[in-house]
Amino acid sequence: MINYNPKDWFTFIFHVHKADTIRKLWPLMISVAIFSAIIAFLELNYLKLAETTYVKNIGMMHNLLGFVISMLLVFRTNTSYDRWWEGRRLLGALTNVSRNFAIKIKSLKLKEEHVEFFEYGIPKYAFALKEHLREKQYFGKNSFLIEVDGGKHIPNQVAASISSKVFELQAAGTISQEQLIILNADVQQFTDICGGCERIKNTPIPYSYSAFIKKFIFIYVITLPFGWVFSLGYFVVPIVPFILYVLASLELIAEEIENPFGSDANDLPVDEICNNIEKHVEQILR
């Protein structure tokens, strides 16, 4: 995730970051500019269709379609941002549950080996969930405390190990039945958070909807020179690529943030959150 000052307008305007959509779109923008120049050249020098009333009014179609495409893009962007924000809420809940669980373990005044287990196990779940959402595997350090099978759902294995440890403490009489219920509620929240993150990651926007928006943007932009060349002339050459940049950028941004757990510039700071969980749990238990 990019850390920035939202009040620094100068940097936003004149600095091109590697995450800027113009880096991805410039080949297509140049192609559209060349196409627009060809249409303008043919119309102004050979075809001269501006004298035909019906052809000249073709730009009215773009006024109507522009409103429709703007509504689609607003819905698309809002939907993706909702997924991004829900992912941030789930990661915030993971941080809070990890801290609360560590505080409760601290208050029980357990033996050193039990505290060591939870000091390792709680942040291990956060790191395992991060790598699971990125379709990687995480085994972590000191794996003798919690053994995992790489061929299975690793966050579930870590949660199962933590749950087994809690029940083991209760069976040994180290904690009471009431304390078991309180601790078990936090352990269950780990799995609930994992399920919520998986729902976001594994449920992309429907294919037909995404494909339609892309086709709509392309057809809309590629027909703009035909409708605007009569009134703008060669000015369609810079204007049409700029319109493509605005519309396509909204779609690219929506695509990037709809899965917020990756390592893209606009994704959530998952690595930083996991490191903070590890640091805070260690501070609480030591």
Backbone as CSV, one residue per row, in Angstrom:
resi,resn,N_x,N_y,N_z,CA_x,CA_y,CA_z,C_x,C_y,C_z
1,MET,0.852,-1.192,0.000,0.000,0.000,0.000,0.890,1.246,0.000
2,ILE,0.474,2.267,-0.750,1.245,3.492,-0.854,0.917,4.412,0.329
3,ASN,1.940,4.850,1.041,1.764,5.852,2.084,2.010,7.234,1.481
4,TYR,1.076,8.133,1.650,1.175,9.433,0.995,0.477,10.499,1.832
5,ASN,0.757,11.744,1.471,0.118,12.889,2.106,-1.049,13.341,1.223
6,PRO,-2.299,13.150,1.640,-3.448,13.481,0.779,-3.578,14.970,0.485
7,LYS,-2.835,15.810,1.197,-2.924,17.248,0.975,-1.847,17.778,0.029
8,ASP,-0.976,16.895,-0.425,0.128,17.315,-1.288,-0.303,17.222,-2.754
9,TRP,-0.937,18.272,-3.246,-1.459,18.300,-4.612,-0.344,18.267,-5.652
10,PHE,0.738,18.933,-5.381,1.825,19.024,-6.361,2.364,17.649,-6.722
11,THR,2.547,16.804,-5.708,3.052,15.457,-5.949,2.065,14.643,-6.774
12,PHE,0.773,14.760,-6.465,-0.239,14.013,-7.198,-0.257,14.386,-8.680
13,ILE,-0.120,15.661,-8.962,-0.306,16.142,-10.329,0.910,15.863,-11.203
14,PHE,2.102,16.099,-10.669,3.292,16.082,-11.513,4.164,14.840,-11.342
15,HIS,3.855,14.003,-10.382,4.648,12.788,-10.193,3.882,11.591,-10.734
16,VAL,4.522,10.813,-11.602,3.906,9.610,-12.160,4.439,8.410,-11.396
17,HIS,3.602,7.842,-10.547,3.992,6.686,-9.747,3.868,5.419,-10.589
18,LYS,4.602,4.395,-10.192,4.557,3.143,-10.953,3.178,2.504,-10.915
19,ALA,2.335,2.904,-9.967,0.979,2.359,-9.890,-0.016,3.144,-10.743
20,ASP,0.409,4.272,-11.303,-0.506,5.077,-12.112,-0.955,4.290,-13.339
21,THR,-2.222,4.434,-13.656,-2.796,3.668,-14.757,-2.259,4.101,-16.117
22,ILE,-1.698,5.308,-16.198,-1.174,5.772,-17.486,-0.023,4.881,-17.965
23,ARG,0.690,4.238,-17.051,1.761,3.330,-17.441,1.217,2.103,-18.164
24,LYS,0.015,1.682,-17.810,-0.594,0.522,-18.456,-1.343,0.901,-19.725
25,LEU,-1.826,2.126,-19.786,-2.716,2.509,-20.868,-2.032,3.242,-22.013
26,TRP,-0.781,3.680,-21.815,-0.197,4.550,-22.842,-0.095,3.886,-24.215
27,PRO,0.175,2.569,-24.358,0.176,2.005,-25.723,-1.190,2.104,-26.394
28,LEU,-2.236,1.819,-25.615,-3.588,1.911,-26.168,-3.961,3.356,-26.469
29,MET,-3.516,4.291,-25.619,-3.803,5.704,-25.845,-3.141,6.200,-27.128
30,ILE,-1.909,5.780,-27.371,-1.223,6.185,-28.603,-1.932,5.609,-29.825
31,SER,-2.380,4.367,-29.718,-3.099,3.745,-30.834,-4.391,4.490,-31.141
32,VAL,-5.122,4.862,-30.097,-6.369,5.608,-30.285,-6.081,6.989,-30.862
33,ALA,-4.990,7.618,-30.442,-4.631,8.933,-30.984,-4.334,8.835,-32.475
34,ILE,-3.608,7.800,-32.879,-3.319,7.615,-34.305,-4.593,7.363,-35.089
35,PHE,-5.464,6.536,-34.538,-6.744,6.259,-35.202,-7.571,7.536,-35.345
36,SER,-7.604,8.346,-34.285,-8.356,9.602,-34.326,-7.771,10.548,-35.373
37,ALA,-6.448,10.587,-35.480,-5.803,11.451,-36.471,-6.162,11.024,-37.892
38,ILE,-6.229,9.716,-38.130,-6.599,9.218,-39.467,-8.029,9.611,-39.816
39,ILE,-8.944,9.448,-38.847,-10.342,9.809,-39.091,-10.460,11.309,-39.353
40,ALA,-9.757,12.106,-38.561,-9.820,13.557,-38.748,-9.243,13.965,-40.104
41,PHE,-8.155,13.346,-40.501,-7.544,13.663,-41.790,-8.473,13.320,-42.946
42,LEU,-9.088,12.157,-42.908,-9.998,11.751,-43.984,-11.219,12.646,-44.058
43,GLU,-11.768,13.021,-42.898,-12.973,13.842,-42.895,-12.676,15.260,-43.373
44,LEU,-11.619,15.845,-42.864,-11.341,17.253,-43.173,-10.793,17.465,-44.574
45,ASN,-10.219,16.432,-45.179,-9.586,16.606,-46.479,-10.303,15.894,-47.624
46,TYR,-11.070,14.855,-47.311,-11.660,14.081,-48.398,-13.171,13.884,-48.247
47,LEU,-13.604,13.314,-47.123,-15.013,12.933,-47.004,-15.934,14.138,-46.866
48,LYS,-15.611,15.058,-45.954,-16.403,16.275,-45.699,-17.874,15.933,-45.455
49,LEU,-18.098,15.009,-44.523,-19.463,14.592,-44.189,-20.169,15.595,-43.287
50,ALA,-19.465,16.618,-42.840,-20.083,17.607,-41.955,-21.235,18.327,-42.638
51,GLU,-21.242,18.304,-43.956,-22.326,18.972,-44.676,-23.617,18.175,-44.627
52,THR,-23.537,16.901,-44.218,-24.728,16.058,-44.101,-25.282,16.178,-42.694
53,THR,-26.513,16.635,-42.575,-27.097,16.928,-41.260,-27.172,15.696,-40.380
54,TYR,-27.626,14.579,-40.932,-27.813,13.382,-40.107,-26.484,12.838,-39.594
55,VAL,-25.481,12.866,-40.428,-24.172,12.389,-39.999,-23.556,13.333,-38.977
56,LYS,-23.770,14.607,-39.147,-23.200,15.603,-38.239,-23.749,15.456,-36.833
57,ASN,-24.985,15.010,-36.717,-25.628,14.878,-35.401,-25.353,13.552,-34.723
58,ILE,-24.408,12.772,-35.248,-24.103,11.482,-34.635,-23.532,11.634,-33.225
59,GLY,-22.978,12.821,-32.941,-22.435,13.060,-31.606,-23.478,13.028,-30.510
60,MET,-24.750,13.186,-30.866,-25.814,13.110,-29.860,-25.855,11.726,-29.216
61,MET,-25.484,10.696,-29.967,-25.462,9.346,-29.412,-24.465,9.254,-28.255
62,HIS,-23.327,9.914,-28.392,-22.310,9.844,-27.339,-22.766,10.558,-26.071
63,ASN,-23.586,11.584,-26.205,-24.102,12.254,-25.008,-24.940,11.310,-24.168
64,LEU,-25.772,10.520,-24.837,-26.605,9.556,-24.114,-25.774,8.411,-23.554
65,LEU,-24.898,7.844,-24.368,-24.089,6.717,-23.922,-23.096,7.138,-22.837
66,GLY,-22.642,8.403,-22.885,-21.731,8.875,-21.848,-22.361,8.837,-20.471
67,PHE,-23.644,9.173,-20.394,-24.349,9.105,-19.111,-24.467,7.663,-18.638
68,VAL,-24.784,6.756,-19.557,-24.943,5.342,-19.193,-23.623,4.761,-18.699
69,ILE,-22.543,5.028,-19.418,-21.254,4.452,-19.031,-20.740,5.038,-17.717
70,SER,-21.078,6.300,-17.460,-20.663,6.898,-16.185,-21.379,6.232,-15.015
71,MET,-22.645,5.909,-15.190,-23.385,5.223,-14.127,-22.816,3.832,-13.881
72,LEU,-22.472,3.124,-14.956,-21.887,1.797,-14.807,-20.559,1.852,-14.070
73,LEU,-19.729,2.833,-14.404,-18.420,2.930,-13.772,-18.529,3.350,-12.309
74,VAL,-19.498,4.183,-11.998,-19.706,4.564,-10.595,-20.092,3.338,-9.776
75,PHE,-21.011,2.543,-10.307,-21.420,1.316,-9.609,-20.239,0.355,-9.480
76,ARG,-19.460,0.236,-10.529,-18.305,-0.674,-10.524,-17.281,-0.245,-9.484
77,THR,-16.965,1.049,-9.440,-15.981,1.544,-8.494,-16.470,1.408,-7.057
78,ASN,-17.731,1.740,-6.808,-18.279,1.634,-5.455,-18.281,0.192,-4.967
79,THR,-18.631,-0.738,-5.862,-18.634,-2.146,-5.485,-17.241,-2.622,-5.095
80,SER,-16.237,-2.240,-5.875,-14.864,-2.640,-5.570,-14.373,-1.995,-4.277
81,TYR,-14.723,-0.726,-4.066,-14.281,-0.065,-2.841,-14.948,-0.690,-1.611
82,ASP,-16.195,-1.129,-1.741,-16.861,-1.811,-0.627,-16.103,-3.082,-0.244
83,ARG,-15.633,-3.811,-1.260,-14.853,-5.016,-0.988,-13.532,-4.650,-0.309
84,TRP,-12.882,-3.588,-0.779,-11.623,-3.134,-0.186,-11.826,-2.740,1.278
85,TRP,-12.886,-1.999,1.554,-13.132,-1.524,2.907,-13.558,-2.663,3.833
86,GLU,-14.336,-3.607,3.307,-14.708,-4.761,4.127,-13.474,-5.578,4.483
87,GLY,-12.552,-5.714,3.521,-11.304,-6.410,3.817,-10.514,-5.706,4.912
88,ARG,-10.509,-4.370,4.884,-9.804,-3.624,5.936,-10.472,-3.826,7.285
89,ARG,-11.782,-3.884,7.325,-12.496,-4.124,8.587,-12.176,-5.513,9.139
90,LEU,-12.080,-6.500,8.256,-11.764,-7.853,8.708,-10.349,-7.932,9.266
91,LEU,-9.409,-7.257,8.616,-8.039,-7.255,9.126,-7.948,-6.485,10.447
92,GLY,-8.743,-5.426,10.563,-8.801,-4.718,11.841,-9.370,-5.601,12.944
93,ALA,-10.392,-6.403,12.594,-10.963,-7.334,13.564,-9.938,-8.397,13.959
94,LEU,-9.121,-8.843,12.994,-8.075,-9.818,13.304,-7.068,-9.233,14.290
95,THR,-6.716,-7.967,14.097,-5.796,-7.308,15.031,-6.388,-7.239,16.425
96,ASN,-7.645,-6.844,16.516,-8.289,-6.706,17.823,-8.448,-8.051,18.526
97,VAL,-8.838,-9.072,17.772,-9.002,-10.399,18.372,-7.659,-10.924,18.871
98,SER,-6.609,-10.711,18.099,-5.277,-11.179,18.509,-4.839,-10.494,19.800
99,ARG,-5.057,-9.190,19.888,-4.681,-8.465,21.102,-5.511,-8.922,22.299
100,ASN,-6.818,-9.010,22.116,-7.691,-9.417,23.220,-7.368,-10.826,23.698
101,PHE,-7.104,-11.712,22.756,-6.771,-13.094,23.128,-5.464,-13.128,23.910
102,ALA,-4.471,-12.323,23.480,-3.198,-12.273,24.188,-3.364,-11.686,25.594
103,ILE,-4.207,-10.672,25.720,-4.451,-10.064,27.039,-5.080,-11.079,27.992
104,LYS,-6.005,-11.867,27.489,-6.645,-12.880,28.331,-5.652,-13.966,28.726
105,ILE,-4.808,-14.362,27.805,-3.781,-15.355,28.137,-2.829,-14.804,29.194
106,LYS,-2.478,-13.534,29.066,-1.596,-12.898,30.040,-2.213,-12.883,31.433
107,SER,-3.508,-12.601,31.491,-4.182,-12.507,32.791,-4.312,-13.859,33.481
108,LEU,-4.194,-14.967,32.729,-4.323,-16.297,33.326,-3.069,-16.727,34.068
109,LYS,-1.943,-16.016,33.810,-0.671,-16.315,34.478,-0.282,-17.787,34.303
110,LEU,-0.202,-18.199,33.050,0.129,-19.577,32.716,1.640,-19.811,32.842
111,LYS,2.018,-21.074,32.745,3.434,-21.417,32.771,4.130,-20.873,31.522
112,GLU,5.451,-20.799,31.608,6.235,-20.195,30.540,6.056,-20.939,29.215
113,GLU,6.001,-22.268,29.242,5.877,-23.003,27.991,4.522,-22.776,27.323
114,HIS,3.486,-22.563,28.128,2.163,-22.279,27.567,2.130,-20.871,26.967
115,VAL,2.727,-19.917,27.664,2.780,-18.547,27.143,3.585,-18.506,25.845
116,GLU,4.657,-19.267,25.807,5.479,-19.314,24.599,4.679,-19.848,23.409
117,PHE,3.840,-20.834,23.666,3.017,-21.398,22.589,2.093,-20.334,21.996
118,PHE,1.394,-19.600,22.845,0.455,-18.595,22.352,1.181,-17.386,21.746
119,GLU,2.344,-17.075,22.294,3.131,-15.975,21.723,3.528,-16.285,20.283
120,TYR,3.735,-17.559,20.008,4.056,-17.966,18.647,2.797,-18.205,17.811
121,GLY,1.793,-18.843,18.410,0.614,-19.279,17.660,-0.284,-18.156,17.189
122,ILE,-0.471,-17.112,18.002,-1.397,-16.034,17.626,-0.918,-15.286,16.387
123,PRO,0.316,-14.761,16.371,0.763,-14.100,15.133,0.959,-15.074,13.978
124,LYS,1.260,-16.339,14.277,1.407,-17.324,13.198,0.114,-17.434,12.404
125,TYR,-1.023,-17.340,13.078,-2.294,-17.411,12.358,-2.425,-16.240,11.387
126,ALA,-2.038,-15.044,11.829,-2.131,-13.867,10.956,-1.256,-14.045,9.718
127,PHE,-0.020,-14.498,9.910,0.879,-14.692,8.763,0.399,-15.823,7.868
128,ALA,-0.132,-16.878,8.464,-0.644,-17.994,7.666,-1.845,-17.552,6.829
129,LEU,-2.702,-16.721,7.413,-3.862,-16.215,6.674,-3.419,-15.315,5.533
130,LYS,-2.420,-14.472,5.776,-1.919,-13.584,4.720,-1.415,-14.387,3.523
131,GLU,-0.588,-15.381,3.776,-0.036,-16.178,2.679,-1.118,-17.038,2.025
132,HIS,-2.082,-17.475,2.808,-3.192,-18.258,2.240,-4.005,-17.416,1.267
133,LEU,-4.265,-16.168,1.607,-5.024,-15.284,0.733,-4.231,-14.933,-0.525
134,ARG,-2.916,-15.015,-0.445,-2.065,-14.766,-1.614,-1.689,-16.055,-2.332
135,GLU,-2.343,-17.133,-1.938,-2.139,-18.451,-2.550,-0.694,-18.914,-2.428
136,LYS,-0.120,-18.637,-1.277,1.211,-19.125,-0.946,1.101,-19.965,0.316
137,GLN,2.211,-20.547,0.727,2.220,-21.353,1.933,3.129,-20.705,2.966
138,TYR,2.722,-20.823,4.223,3.503,-20.229,5.314,3.722,-21.285,6.386
139,PHE,4.955,-21.493,6.750,5.280,-22.430,7.802,5.855,-21.716,9.017
140,GLY,6.551,-20.615,8.786,7.027,-19.788,9.888,8.217,-20.387,10.621
141,LYS,8.660,-19.642,11.616,9.800,-20.083,12.413,9.323,-20.932,13.596
142,ASN,10.227,-21.677,14.196,9.911,-22.495,15.364,8.693,-23.388,15.109
143,SER,8.673,-24.053,13.959,7.488,-24.815,13.590,7.243,-26.020,14.491
144,PHE,8.207,-26.340,15.395,7.982,-27.464,16.299,6.854,-27.152,17.286
145,LEU,6.536,-25.874,17.501,5.444,-25.518,18.411,4.087,-25.843,17.790
146,ILE,3.960,-25.578,16.498,2.731,-25.899,15.772,3.148,-26.520,14.444
147,GLU,2.896,-27.789,14.281,3.230,-28.477,13.045,2.078,-28.345,12.062
148,VAL,2.417,-28.061,10.803,1.390,-27.893,9.777,1.710,-28.777,8.587
149,ASP,0.671,-29.167,7.897,0.777,-29.952,6.676,0.545,-29.020,5.499
150,GLY,1.580,-28.848,4.649,1.487,-27.905,3.548,0.416,-28.233,2.541
151,GLY,-0.085,-29.456,2.529,-1.111,-29.823,1.558,-2.514,-29.499,2.008
152,LYS,-2.652,-28.943,3.204,-3.980,-28.647,3.736,-4.127,-27.149,4.012
153,HIS,-5.312,-26.763,4.466,-5.642,-25.371,4.777,-4.859,-24.961,6.016
154,ILE,-3.769,-24.216,5.836,-2.864,-23.918,6.944,-3.508,-23.053,8.028
155,PRO,-4.261,-21.969,7.709,-4.906,-21.219,8.796,-5.818,-22.087,9.659
156,ASN,-6.530,-23.021,9.047,-7.373,-23.926,9.838,-6.536,-24.800,10.756
157,GLN,-5.372,-25.248,10.275,-4.498,-26.075,11.109,-3.974,-25.293,12.309
158,VAL,-3.616,-24.045,12.077,-3.117,-23.214,13.182,-4.229,-22.958,14.191
159,ALA,-5.433,-22.627,13.697,-6.562,-22.402,14.600,-6.904,-23.666,15.379
160,ALA,-6.834,-24.816,14.713,-7.121,-26.079,15.395,-6.091,-26.348,16.489
161,SER,-4.828,-26.021,16.222,-3.786,-26.219,17.232,-4.009,-25.317,18.444
162,ILE,-4.392,-24.053,18.192,-4.673,-23.133,19.300,-5.878,-23.621,20.100
163,SER,-6.917,-24.059,19.407,-8.113,-24.561,20.088,-7.786,-25.802,20.907
164,SER,-6.978,-26.706,20.341,-6.604,-27.924,21.069,-5.812,-27.582,22.326
165,LYS,-4.960,-26.566,22.214,-4.168,-26.165,23.369,-5.065,-25.621,24.481
166,VAL,-6.076,-24.858,24.113,-6.996,-24.307,25.112,-7.756,-25.428,25.811
167,PHE,-8.253,-26.392,25.048,-8.979,-27.514,25.653,-8.043,-28.380,26.490
168,GLU,-6.802,-28.489,26.062,-5.816,-29.242,26.840,-5.588,-28.588,28.199
169,LEU,-5.519,-27.260,28.227,-5.343,-26.556,29.498,-6.538,-26.759,30.413
170,GLN,-7.732,-26.786,29.826,-8.929,-26.994,30.634,-8.976,-28.425,31.177
171,ALA,-8.602,-29.390,30.348,-8.617,-30.783,30.787,-7.600,-31.023,31.904
172,ALA,-6.492,-30.281,31.870,-5.471,-30.427,32.910,-5.807,-29.650,34.167
173,GLY,-6.897,-28.885,34.141,-7.301,-28.113,35.306,-6.579,-26.784,35.435
174,THR,-5.835,-26.410,34.396,-5.106,-25.132,34.448,-6.059,-23.949,34.335
175,ILE,-7.088,-24.094,33.525,-8.116,-23.062,33.407,-9.480,-23.689,33.696
176,SER,-10.429,-22.850,34.064,-11.767,-23.338,34.410,-12.636,-23.456,33.162
177,GLN,-13.825,-24.037,33.353,-14.767,-24.171,32.242,-15.203,-22.804,31.729
178,GLU,-15.414,-21.869,32.652,-15.820,-20.520,32.247,-14.726,-19.834,31.434
179,GLN,-13.493,-20.010,31.866,-12.373,-19.420,31.123,-12.226,-20.067,29.748
180,LEU,-12.515,-21.358,29.664,-12.477,-22.051,28.378,-13.477,-21.441,27.408
181,ILE,-14.682,-21.157,27.892,-15.724,-20.580,27.034,-15.292,-19.210,26.516
182,ILE,-14.695,-18.408,27.405,-14.263,-17.065,27.011,-13.159,-17.136,25.961
183,LEU,-12.175,-18.001,26.182,-11.064,-18.125,25.228,-11.527,-18.727,23.903
184,ASN,-12.430,-19.689,23.981,-12.895,-20.351,22.768,-13.648,-19.395,21.846
185,ALA,-14.296,-18.387,22.428,-15.011,-17.398,21.611,-14.039,-16.627,20.728
186,ASP,-12.862,-16.305,21.262,-11.854,-15.610,20.460,-11.293,-16.517,19.371
187,VAL,-11.071,-17.781,19.691,-10.546,-18.714,18.701,-11.526,-18.864,17.535
188,GLN,-12.810,-18.891,17.844,-13.817,-19.000,16.778,-13.801,-17.781,15.866
189,GLN,-13.482,-16.615,16.420,-13.449,-15.403,15.592,-12.335,-15.462,14.549
190,PHE,-11.245,-16.155,14.863,-10.188,-16.310,13.861,-10.729,-16.952,12.589
191,THR,-11.489,-18.033,12.764,-12.040,-18.734,11.607,-13.089,-17.894,10.898
192,ASP,-13.890,-17.148,11.662,-14.895,-16.282,11.042,-14.229,-15.222,10.159
193,ILE,-13.141,-14.646,10.639,-12.418,-13.636,9.862,-11.821,-14.254,8.609
194,CYS,-11.271,-15.443,8.739,-10.707,-16.135,7.578,-11.792,-16.380,6.536
195,GLY,-12.963,-16.820,6.965,-14.053,-17.059,6.026,-14.490,-15.794,5.315
196,GLY,-14.524,-14.676,6.040,-14.900,-13.410,5.419,-13.893,-12.970,4.375
197,CYS,-12.598,-13.137,4.679,-11.561,-12.767,3.704,-11.611,-13.675,2.483
198,GLU,-11.853,-14.957,2.692,-11.950,-15.886,1.562,-13.145,-15.565,0.679
199,ARG,-14.231,-15.120,1.296,-15.417,-14.753,0.507,-15.100,-13.597,-0.429
200,ILE,-14.347,-12.606,0.055,-13.970,-11.474,-0.799,-13.043,-11.933,-1.916
201,LYS,-12.054,-12.727,-1.569,-11.053,-13.142,-2.552,-11.636,-14.059,-3.623
202,ASN,-12.502,-14.972,-3.231,-12.970,-16.013,-4.145,-14.272,-15.673,-4.856
203,THR,-14.776,-14.454,-4.667,-16.023,-14.064,-5.331,-15.781,-12.796,-6.133
204,PRO,-15.178,-12.913,-7.311,-14.946,-11.722,-8.141,-16.245,-11.232,-8.763
205,ILE,-16.188,-10.064,-9.367,-17.347,-9.534,-10.068,-17.703,-10.486,-11.205
206,PRO,-18.987,-10.712,-11.493,-19.367,-11.644,-12.565,-18.668,-11.331,-13.882
207,TYR,-18.250,-12.375,-14.574,-17.470,-12.217,-15.801,-18.214,-11.398,-16.850
208,SER,-19.497,-11.696,-17.037,-20.264,-11.006,-18.081,-20.315,-9.506,-17.823
209,TYR,-20.436,-9.134,-16.554,-20.515,-7.721,-16.202,-19.185,-7.026,-16.487
210,SER,-18.089,-7.653,-16.069,-16.771,-7.063,-16.292,-16.449,-6.969,-17.782
211,ALA,-16.755,-8.032,-18.521,-16.471,-8.023,-19.960,-17.307,-6.970,-20.684
212,PHE,-18.558,-6.802,-20.258,-19.424,-5.818,-20.907,-18.894,-4.407,-20.721
213,ILE,-18.424,-4.081,-19.520,-17.896,-2.739,-19.264,-16.690,-2.462,-20.153
214,LYS,-15.794,-3.423,-20.262,-14.596,-3.236,-21.094,-14.966,-3.036,-22.561
215,LYS,-15.880,-3.846,-23.063,-16.309,-3.707,-24.456,-17.025,-2.370,-24.672
216,PHE,-17.846,-1.981,-23.704,-18.594,-0.738,-23.795,-17.629,0.444,-23.872
217,ILE,-16.613,0.456,-22.999,-15.631,1.549,-23.004,-14.900,1.606,-24.336
218,PHE,-14.473,0.449,-24.837,-13.717,0.422,-26.090,-14.558,0.931,-27.266
219,ILE,-15.797,0.429,-27.389,-16.648,0.852,-28.505,-16.995,2.333,-28.394
220,TYR,-17.250,2.778,-27.172,-17.593,4.184,-26.963,-16.436,5.088,-27.404
221,VAL,-15.219,4.754,-26.970,-14.059,5.594,-27.278,-13.712,5.527,-28.763
222,ILE,-13.792,4.341,-29.352,-13.374,4.186,-30.740,-14.336,4.876,-31.712
223,THR,-15.567,5.146,-31.262,-16.532,5.852,-32.118,-16.559,7.353,-31.864
224,LEU,-15.848,7.819,-30.847,-15.835,9.251,-30.557,-15.307,10.100,-31.713
225,PRO,-14.227,9.710,-32.394,-13.753,10.551,-33.511,-14.800,10.765,-34.598
226,PHE,-15.647,9.769,-34.855,-16.669,9.899,-35.891,-17.721,10.947,-35.512
227,GLY,-17.990,11.079,-34.215,-19.015,12.023,-33.791,-18.500,13.419,-33.502
228,TRP,-17.209,13.532,-33.143,-16.698,14.824,-32.704,-15.790,15.510,-33.717
229,VAL,-15.385,14.797,-34.751,-14.467,15.399,-35.704,-15.090,16.585,-36.436
230,PHE,-16.419,16.602,-36.572,-17.088,17.685,-37.286,-16.965,19.014,-36.545
231,SER,-16.956,18.963,-35.221,-16.896,20.192,-34.430,-15.511,20.468,-33.850
232,LEU,-14.698,19.429,-33.639,-13.400,19.605,-33.007,-12.228,19.544,-33.979
233,GLY,-12.431,18.945,-35.126,-11.338,18.829,-36.083,-10.200,17.992,-35.531
234,TYR,-8.966,18.477,-35.689,-7.808,17.718,-35.233,-7.667,17.704,-33.706
235,PHE,-8.487,18.446,-33.002,-8.446,18.403,-31.542,-8.919,17.055,-30.995
236,VAL,-9.559,16.241,-31.846,-9.944,14.906,-31.379,-8.714,14.052,-31.069
237,VAL,-7.575,14.395,-31.658,-6.371,13.584,-31.460,-5.941,13.560,-29.989
238,PRO,-5.853,14.683,-29.258,-5.524,14.603,-27.832,-6.735,14.319,-26.938
239,ILE,-7.923,14.730,-27.358,-9.096,14.634,-26.490,-9.572,13.195,-26.342
240,VAL,-9.653,12.465,-27.438,-10.161,11.092,-27.375,-9.270,10.190,-26.516
241,PRO,-7.931,10.204,-26.655,-7.097,9.404,-25.739,-7.262,9.803,-24.279
242,PHE,-7.480,11.094,-24.032,-7.690,11.518,-22.643,-8.976,10.926,-22.070
243,ILE,-10.030,10.898,-22.877,-11.289,10.284,-22.422,-11.090,8.793,-22.167
244,LEU,-10.324,8.142,-23.048,-10.004,6.729,-22.822,-9.260,6.549,-21.508
245,TYR,-8.310,7.436,-21.238,-7.532,7.355,-19.993,-8.438,7.460,-18.768
246,VAL,-9.382,8.388,-18.788,-10.270,8.582,-17.636,-11.169,7.367,-17.420
247,LEU,-11.817,6.908,-18.476,-12.777,5.809,-18.335,-12.079,4.488,-18.019
248,ALA,-11.017,4.183,-18.764,-10.326,2.914,-18.542,-9.611,2.891,-17.188
249,SER,-9.141,4.043,-16.713,-8.467,4.090,-15.415,-9.414,3.702,-14.285
250,LEU,-10.647,4.149,-14.366,-11.621,3.785,-13.338,-11.829,2.277,-13.296
251,GLU,-11.886,1.661,-14.461,-12.045,0.209,-14.515,-10.796,-0.506,-13.989
252,LEU,-9.608,-0.017,-14.326,-8.368,-0.633,-13.845,-8.233,-0.520,-12.326
253,ILE,-8.593,0.642,-11.792,-8.523,0.825,-10.337,-9.495,-0.108,-9.637
254,ALA,-10.697,-0.225,-10.189,-11.696,-1.124,-9.602,-11.204,-2.568,-9.624
255,GLU,-10.549,-2.973,-10.710,-10.014,-4.332,-10.797,-8.947,-4.576,-9.724
256,GLU,-8.133,-3.573,-9.480,-7.017,-3.753,-8.552,-7.474,-3.846,-7.106
257,ILE,-8.464,-3.059,-6.724,-8.842,-3.016,-5.306,-9.929,-4.017,-4.949
258,GLU,-10.514,-4.714,-5.941,-11.571,-5.659,-5.603,-11.006,-6.893,-4.906
259,ASN,-9.708,-7.176,-5.070,-9.027,-8.214,-4.292,-7.935,-7.520,-3.484
260,PRO,-8.259,-7.059,-2.266,-7.357,-6.136,-1.547,-6.240,-6.802,-0.758
261,PHE,-6.082,-8.123,-0.864,-5.116,-8.812,-0.010,-3.804,-9.127,-0.712
262,GLY,-3.620,-8.631,-1.927,-2.398,-8.904,-2.670,-1.278,-7.956,-2.287
263,SER,-0.340,-7.792,-3.197,0.823,-6.932,-2.941,0.885,-5.759,-3.909
264,ASP,-0.233,-5.426,-4.558,-0.259,-4.269,-5.444,-0.180,-2.974,-4.634
265,ALA,0.115,-1.887,-5.336,0.324,-0.602,-4.651,-0.923,-0.123,-3.922
266,ASN,-2.103,-0.441,-4.450,-3.344,0.039,-3.844,-4.023,-0.998,-2.957
267,ASP,-3.354,-2.141,-2.717,-3.923,-3.151,-1.834,-3.716,-2.773,-0.370
268,LEU,-4.336,-3.522,0.496,-4.238,-3.247,1.928,-2.837,-3.565,2.450
269,PRO,-2.399,-2.872,3.509,-1.065,-3.128,4.079,-1.059,-4.387,4.938
270,VAL,-1.276,-5.533,4.322,-1.413,-6.785,5.061,-0.110,-7.142,5.781
271,ASP,1.012,-6.953,5.118,2.298,-7.269,5.754,2.510,-6.433,7.009
272,GLU,2.214,-5.160,6.922,2.384,-4.277,8.081,1.447,-4.663,9.220
273,ILE,0.218,-5.037,8.883,-0.752,-5.441,9.912,-0.269,-6.705,10.623
274,CYS,0.227,-7.673,9.864,0.724,-8.917,10.471,1.931,-8.647,11.361
275,ASN,2.835,-7.796,10.909,3.998,-7.460,11.733,3.588,-6.758,13.022
276,ASN,2.569,-5.888,12.937,2.085,-5.209,14.143,1.446,-6.200,15.112
277,ILE,0.716,-7.173,14.583,0.117,-8.194,15.455,1.214,-8.950,16.198
278,GLU,2.259,-9.341,15.469,3.367,-10.073,16.104,4.028,-9.217,17.182
279,LYS,4.253,-7.948,16.883,4.903,-7.062,17.847,4.029,-6.831,19.073
280,HIS,2.754,-6.591,18.867,1.866,-6.287,19.990,1.636,-7.505,20.874
281,VAL,1.504,-8.681,20.270,1.325,-9.903,21.070,2.554,-10.159,21.927
282,GLU,3.731,-9.954,21.356,4.966,-10.132,22.118,5.038,-9.131,23.266
283,GLN,4.648,-7.879,23.030,4.676,-6.884,24.092,3.697,-7.215,25.215
284,ILE,2.552,-7.779,24.855,1.539,-8.106,25.865,1.976,-9.299,26.723
285,LEU,2.525,-10.311,26.080,2.824,-11.554,26.795,4.186,-11.533,27.479
286,ARG,5.004,-10.515,27.198,6.317,-10.458,27.842,6.413,-9.320,28.844
